[in-house]
Amino acid sequence: MNRRNLLRSLSTAAVAAPFSTFTSRAETTPWLKLAVQQYSFNRQLRSGELAIADYPKTVVAGTGIKALEYFNGHMEEKGGDTAFFKNLRKQTDDLGAVNTMMLCRSKTALDAKDPAIRAAAIEGYRPWLEAMKILGGFCIRVDVRSPGDPEEQKKYATEGLKALTQVAQSDYEMEIVVENHGNHSSNGAWLADVMKRVDMEACGTLPDFQNFKEYDPYQGVEEMMPWAKIVCAKSKGFDENGNEKNVDYRRMLKIVKDSGFNGYIGIEFEGHHISPVEGINATKHLIEKVLAELEG
């Protein structure tokens, strides 16, 4: 499918999809704001069916959601390209949308044992901090998922995060978030202890509903919520009743709500049997349904 046909099919799906009462509910529920993660379109972006420049209008037209998240893995060659990000910002402004955050991967480990490697990782994040500043966002997500002794890695993760957060704040007025994203970071208690050690307002967490592997996901999200700046509502598939097959959204969103969280819940759809727009809308409608139950 070429890009033109893809966009036409997404627009058709948007018209056909029944728009819900989510917007009016969200306006009276300050703790909940929805965003869409760019990785939801991973296959389409990597194949060239969808261009990065078309991502904002595809999301807004197809889902009605006007908060956008990014992933630097889809545009690594754009690091430092000020004109590209200024143009992307103009497009989102024209749509009445906002850009919130960027998932960032790094070739060097922020939690490496060697201080020189940690320093190199910080330098590697600078182009993406600048990009998100241009886009009008407030943070980037980084990893602390190196293998090794868990207690030793806490020390290196703490040192790396403190140093990066200081740079992000002083040079870019940006914040840093850490996701449960492999190795020790997929242990909620381990990551919570790292956050206690970092102890910086501008450094927080990004709890992902489905990145805990062997660790209890509900316990993990609850342990991460005190530092949460964004939440990732990951979805992969739905049953005949519209429930996510891998996660109990009622239980998970109650944990999020009860924590006092006030921020964006980013929808990240990773399913393969329906289109990204359909998957995002299915997740949106499930969240709305659960929200109605939680609000009583």
C-alpha positions in Angstrom: 0.0 0.0 0.0 1.5 3.4 -1.0 1.4 6.4 1.3 -1.6 8.0 -0.5 -3.7 4.9 -0.2 -2.7 4.4 3.4 -3.7 7.9 4.3 -7.0 7.5 2.4 -7.8 4.3 4.3 -6.9 5.9 7.6 -9.2 8.8 6.9 -12.0 6.4 5.9 -11.5 4.5 9.1 -11.7 7.7 11.1 -15.0 8.7 9.5 -16.4 5.2 10.0 -15.3 4.9 13.6 -18.0 6.1 16.1 -16.6 9.1 18.0 -17.2 8.7 21.7 -17.9 11.0 24.6 -14.2 10.8 25.7 -13.4 14.5 25.1 -16.3 15.8 27.3 -15.3 13.3 30.0 -11.7 14.2 29.9 -12.5 17.9 30.3 -14.0 17.1 33.7 -11.3 14.5 34.6 -8.1 16.5 35.1 -6.0 13.4 35.9 -6.6 11.9 32.5 -5.3 13.2 29.2 -4.7 11.0 26.2 -1.7 11.0 23.8 -0.6 8.7 21.0 2.9 7.1 20.8 4.5 7.2 17.4 5.7 3.6 17.8 2.1 2.5 17.2 2.9 3.1 13.5 6.3 1.3 13.7 5.8 -1.0 10.7 4.3 1.7 8.5 7.0 4.1 9.3 9.8 1.6 8.7 8.3 0.4 5.4 7.8 3.9 4.1 4.0 3.5 3.9 3.8 6.5 6.3 6.2 9.4 6.4 7.2 11.0 9.7 5.8 14.3 8.4 2.3 12.7 8.0 2.2 11.2 11.5 0.6 14.2 13.2 -2.3 14.6 10.8 -2.8 10.8 10.6 -3.3 10.7 14.4 -5.5 13.7 14.7 -7.7 12.8 11.7 -7.9 9.1 12.6 -8.4 9.3 16.4 -9.3 12.8 17.4 -6.4 12.7 19.9 -4.3 15.9 19.8 -1.3 15.0 21.9 1.7 13.3 20.2 4.6 11.3 21.4 7.7 10.4 19.3 10.4 7.8 19.0 13.9 8.8 17.9 14.5 5.3 16.4 12.2 6.3 13.5 14.3 9.4 12.7 17.8 8.9 13.9 19.2 10.7 10.8 17.2 13.8 11.9 19.2 14.4 15.1 20.4 18.0 15.0 18.1 18.9 12.0 16.6 22.0 13.4 14.6 22.8 10.2 12.9 19.4 10.3 11.7 19.7 13.8 10.6 23.3 13.3 8.5 22.1 10.3 7.0 19.3 12.4 6.2 21.8 15.2 4.4 24.0 12.6 2.3 21.1 11.4 1.2 20.2 14.9 0.5 23.8 15.7 -1.7 24.1 12.6 -3.6 21.0 13.7 -4.2 22.4 17.2 -2.1 19.6 18.6 0.7 19.4 21.1 3.9 17.4 21.3 4.7 15.9 24.7 7.7 13.6 24.8 10.1 11.4 22.8 11.2 7.8 23.5 15.0 7.9 23.0 17.3 5.0 22.5 21.1 5.4 22.8 24.1 3.6 21.4 25.9 4.1 24.7 24.6 3.2 28.2 23.6 5.9 30.6 24.1 3.4 33.4 27.5 2.1 32.3 30.2 1.4 35.0 32.7 3.6 33.1 32.0 7.4 33.8 33.3 8.2 30.3 30.7 6.1 28.7 28.0 7.7 30.8 29.2 11.1 29.8 29.1 10.0 26.1 25.5 8.8 26.6 24.6 12.3 27.9 26.1 14.0 24.9 24.2 11.5 22.6 20.9 12.6 24.1 21.5 16.4 23.5 20.2 16.4 19.9 16.9 14.8 21.1 16.6 17.2 24.1 16.9 20.0 21.6 14.4 18.4 19.2 11.8 18.1 21.9 12.4 21.7 23.0 11.7 22.8 19.5 8.6 20.6 19.3 7.3 22.1 22.6 7.5 18.9 24.6 8.6 18.6 28.2 10.7 15.4 28.4 12.5 12.5 26.8 12.5 8.9 27.9 15.9 7.2 28.5 16.9 3.7 29.5 18.8 2.3 32.5 18.7 -1.4 31.5 22.3 -2.6 31.5 23.0 -6.1 32.9 25.1 -6.7 35.9 24.8 -6.9 39.7 21.5 -5.2 40.5 22.9 -3.2 43.5 25.9 -2.0 41.5 23.7 -1.0 38.6 21.5 1.1 40.9 24.6 3.2 41.7 25.5 3.7 38.0 21.9 4.3 37.0 21.6 6.9 39.8 24.8 8.7 38.8 23.9 8.7 35.1 20.3 10.0 35.6 21.4 12.7 38.0 24.0 14.0 35.5 21.7 13.9 32.5 18.8 15.5 34.4 21.1 18.4 35.4 22.0 18.9 31.8 18.4 18.6 30.6 17.2 21.2 33.1 20.0 23.7 32.8 20.6 23.6 29.1 17.2 22.7 27.7 14.6 23.2 30.4 13.5 19.6 29.8 12.8 16.7 32.1 13.9 13.0 32.0 11.7 9.9 32.4 12.8 6.3 32.8 10.7 3.4 31.5 10.5 -0.2 32.7 12.3 -1.4 29.6 14.4 -4.5 30.2 16.8 -6.1 32.6 16.7 -4.6 36.1 14.5 -1.7 35.0 11.6 -4.2 34.5 11.6 -4.7 38.3 9.4 -2.1 39.8 11.0 -2.2 43.2 14.5 -1.8 41.7 13.5 1.2 39.6 11.6 2.8 42.5 14.8 2.6 44.6 16.8 4.2 41.8 14.2 7.1 41.8 14.6 7.5 45.6 18.3 7.8 45.1 18.1 10.2 42.3 15.6 12.4 44.2 15.2 15.1 41.6 11.9 16.7 40.7 12.8 16.8 37.0 13.5 13.0 36.8 10.6 10.6 36.9 9.2 7.4 35.6 7.2 6.2 32.6 5.3 3.1 33.7 4.5 0.8 30.8 1.6 -1.6 31.3 3.3 -4.5 29.5 7.1 -4.2 29.9 7.6 -6.2 33.1 8.2 -9.7 31.7 8.4 -12.0 34.8 7.6 -9.2 37.3 4.0 -8.6 38.4 2.8 -5.7 36.2 0.2 -4.3 38.6 2.8 -4.3 41.4 5.3 -2.8 39.1 3.1 0.1 38.0 2.0 0.8 41.5 5.7 1.0 42.6 6.5 3.4 39.8 3.5 5.7 40.1 4.9 8.0 42.8 7.4 9.3 40.2 5.3 9.0 37.1 5.3 11.9 34.7 3.6 10.0 31.8 2.0 6.5 31.6 2.1 4.1 28.7 -1.1 2.3 28.0 0.3 -0.4 25.8 -2.1 -2.6 23.9 -1.6 -5.6 21.6 -5.0 -7.3 21.1 -8.6 -7.3 22.2 -11.3 -9.9 22.9 -14.9 -9.8 21.6 -15.9 -7.5 24.5 -13.2 -4.9 23.6 -11.0 -5.8 26.6 -7.2 -5.9 26.2 -6.1 -9.6 26.2 -2.9 -9.1 28.1 -3.7 -6.6 30.8 -6.7 -5.9 33.0 -7.2 -2.2 32.2 -9.7 -1.8 35.0 -7.2 -2.9 37.6 -4.4 -1.0 36.0 -6.2 2.3 35.5 -7.5 2.2 39.1 -3.9 2.0 40.2 -3.0 5.0 38.1 -6.0 7.0 39.3 -5.6 6.1 42.9 -2.0 7.3 42.8 -3.2 10.9 42.2 -1.5 10.9 38.8 -2.2 14.0 36.7 -0.8 13.8 33.2 -0.8 12.1 29.9 -1.6 8.5 29.2 0.1 7.6 26.0 -1.5 4.9 23.9 1.0 2.6 22.3 -0.6 -0.1 20.1 1.6 -3.0 19.1 -0.9 -5.4 17.5 -0.7 -7.0 14.1 -4.2 -8.0 13.2 -5.8 -4.5 12.8 -4.5 -1.2 11.6 -2.7 1.2 14.0 -5.6 3.7 13.9 -8.1 0.9 14.7 -5.9 -0.3 17.6 -5.5 3.2 19.0 -9.3 3.8 18.8 -10.0 0.4 20.4 -7.6 1.3 23.3 -9.1 4.8 23.5 -12.7 3.4 23.8 -11.6 0.8 26.4 -10.0 3.6 28.5 -13.2 5.6 28.2 -15.3 2.7 29.2 -13.1 2.1 32.3 -13.1 5.8 33.1 -16.8 5.8 33.2 -16.8 2.9 35.6 -14.1 4.5 37.9 -15.9 7.8 37.9 -19.1 6.0 38.9 
